[in-house]
Amino acid sequence: MEDKKTILQYDVQQINHLIRNRRSIKPEKYNNKREVPSFILDEMLENANWAPNHGLNQPWHFVIFKGEGRKKLAEFQANHYKTHTPIEAFKQGKYEKQLNRPEKATYVIAICMKRIERTRIPVVEDIEAVACAVQNMHLTAAAYGVAGYWTSGGVTYTQELKDWLGLGAADQCLGFFYVGYTDAPWPTSPRKPMSERVEWVG
Ligand SMILES: Cc1cc2nc3c(=O)[nH]c(=O)nc-3n(C[C@H](O)[C@H](O)[C@H](O)COP(=O)(O)O)c2cc1C
């Protein structure tokens, strides 16, 4: 019989490396001719499901745009920009970016938080749990050398998007997670030393 006290052991050096080298890589850097296989997406989603969450609410909900579905998202967000931007502020380049971006990725995932009925868990904690789920997805992608990027720009916080995604009044969209392969060198990102962010009491 297996000893219940068995300590699971991991390659901590590899985990440290993965966490520190996970990067946000924008879709403009993707090679959209090389598709990310669905088994990688499946693993990203499965790992998302194992994120910590208060009350086991599992508040994450992902709407995945792939293939032709990416065009629907592209048209929705570009059209939203056009119809909600005053003529004098309208920028053709920004419109085209909204229209072209989704098809640069293999998958674009709308990151949503869905409230369960009569939960006593504060909404901020459901949002935090979804962010943890996204981090699990992002780390899994990075482990496969797949690029990921969370954006909260554009239509993210609009009522029109909520309606389009079929979200309820208490639910929220928290952005879009782009997934694709990149041929560009894996980027670096700066961080201030952790010592500046920690206070010790004791
Ligand atoms: C909730 C959230 C929203 C974000 N939204 C944007 C965004 O709209 N535009 C953007 O350029 N980056 C966005 N990012 C990515 C950050 O710019 C990125 O994480 C940061 O630059 C650090 O880079 P790294 O992820 O490669 O370490 C977002 C990240 C998070 C967590």
The ligand as a MOL file (V3000), in Angstrom:
LIG
                    3D

  0  0  0     0  0            999 V3000
M  V30 BEGIN CTAB
M  V30 COUNTS 31 33 0 0 0
M  V30 BEGIN ATOM
M  V30 1 C -4.9390 41.2830 -15.9020 0
M  V30 2 C -3.8870 41.5920 -16.9270 0
M  V30 3 C -4.2110 42.4050 -17.9950 0
M  V30 4 C -3.2500 42.7350 -18.9460 0
M  V30 5 N -3.5990 43.5440 -20.0070 0
M  V30 6 C -2.6530 43.9370 -20.8840 0
M  V30 7 C -2.9840 44.8340 -21.9430 0
M  V30 8 O -4.1500 45.2170 -22.1170 0
M  V30 9 N -2.0040 45.2290 -22.7620 0
M  V30 10 C -0.7080 44.7980 -22.6050 0
M  V30 11 O 0.1670 45.2230 -23.3620 0
M  V30 12 N -0.3750 43.8960 -21.6490 0
M  V30 13 C -1.3150 43.4630 -20.7790 0
M  V30 14 N -0.9910 42.5510 -19.8000 0
M  V30 15 C 0.3350 41.9010 -19.8080 0
M  V30 16 C 1.3890 42.7110 -19.0790 0
M  V30 17 O 1.7490 43.8080 -19.8970 0
M  V30 18 C 2.6050 41.8180 -18.8060 0
M  V30 19 O 2.2410 40.7820 -17.9320 0
M  V30 20 C 3.7520 42.6280 -18.1950 0
M  V30 21 O 4.2770 43.4980 -19.1380 0
M  V30 22 C 4.8780 41.7440 -17.6800 0
M  V30 23 O 5.4040 40.9670 -18.7260 0
M  V30 24 P 5.5100 39.3820 -18.5910 0
M  V30 25 O 4.0980 38.8450 -18.4690 0
M  V30 26 O 6.1870 38.9180 -19.8560 0
M  V30 27 O 6.3180 39.0780 -17.3800 0
M  V30 28 C -1.9370 42.2100 -18.8290 0
M  V30 29 C -1.6210 41.3800 -17.7420 0
M  V30 30 C -2.5840 41.0770 -16.7980 0
M  V30 31 C -2.2100 40.1800 -15.6370 0
M  V30 END ATOM
M  V30 BEGIN BOND
M  V30 1 1 1 2
M  V30 2 1 2 3
M  V30 3 2 2 30
M  V30 4 2 3 4
M  V30 5 1 4 5
M  V30 6 1 4 28
M  V30 7 2 5 6
M  V30 8 1 6 7
M  V30 9 1 6 13
M  V30 10 2 7 8
M  V30 11 1 7 9
M  V30 12 1 9 10
M  V30 13 2 10 11
M  V30 14 1 10 12
M  V30 15 2 12 13
M  V30 16 1 13 14
M  V30 17 1 14 15
M  V30 18 1 14 28
M  V30 19 1 15 16
M  V30 20 1 16 17
M  V30 21 1 16 18
M  V30 22 1 18 19
M  V30 23 1 18 20
M  V30 24 1 20 21
M  V30 25 1 20 22
M  V30 26 1 22 23
M  V30 27 1 23 24
M  V30 28 2 24 25
M  V30 29 1 24 26
M  V30 30 1 24 27
M  V30 31 2 28 29
M  V30 32 1 29 30
M  V30 33 1 30 31
M  V30 END BOND
M  V30 END CTAB
M  END
